[in-house]
Amino acid sequence: MRSIDMQRLNVVELDTPVGPVTLVAGAKGLCALDFADRRDHVRRNLERRFGPVELQRQSTLPGIVENVQAYMAGDLRALGRVPVDPGGTPFQQRVWTELRRIPPGATLSYGELARAVGRPGAGRAVGMANARNPIAIVIPCHRVIGADGSLCGYAGGVTRKQWLLNHERRWASAVVG
């Protein structure tokens, strides 16, 4: 029996060049995008945010799937067309909004991102907000690097982070060049 308080969310599994991803959307937009090998992590985060959830498998998520596919095919602006609903604290939301302002192919350090959100010296807090980003790729936490230029950690793995950055640089230079 379904509880009245249960949140119904739509889910699609999508094959991408960086492996299968799980996309979850509600009425306000995409609320989760994570790598399929982290499926349990996705559900825990959704339940922490929404309480009990019912995930309904779909064949597509209009306005979302096609834009993620377009990004993977080289349309770097496509992710900006994806409506997002990440939840989070006001500080996390500021960080995630700023992440979406980093141009594809560009990177910022944690310290630079902290300054951009008006909290210089809060590099650690920015790092924690970055780590809690529930919508990988679309909210491009992969564009944040260490002050020394190192890739640092990435929930999806550093290999995926490197692939995403190389993908963006290749297509960004193709547009410019």
URMOSUL-V53117 format. One record per run of one state. SS is the DSSP state (h for helix, s for strand, l for the rest). FROM is the first residue (numbers start at 0). LEN is the number of residues. If there is no record, write none. Layout:
ss=SS from=FROM len=LEN
ss=SS from=FROM len=LEN
This chain:
ss=l from=0 len=6
ss=s from=6 len=8
ss=l from=14 len=6
ss=s from=20 len=6
ss=l from=26 len=2
ss=s from=28 len=7
ss=h from=35 len=15
ss=l from=50 len=2
ss=s from=52 len=5
ss=l from=57 len=7
ss=h from=64 len=8
ss=l from=72 len=5
ss=h from=77 len=4
ss=l from=81 len=2
ss=s from=83 len=1
ss=l from=84 len=5
ss=h from=89 len=10
ss=l from=99 len=8
ss=s from=107 len=2
ss=h from=109 len=7
ss=l from=116 len=6
ss=h from=122 len=9
ss=l from=131 len=3
ss=s from=134 len=1
ss=l from=135 len=5
ss=h from=140 len=3
ss=s from=143 len=2
ss=l from=145 len=12
ss=h from=157 len=19
ss=l from=176 len=1
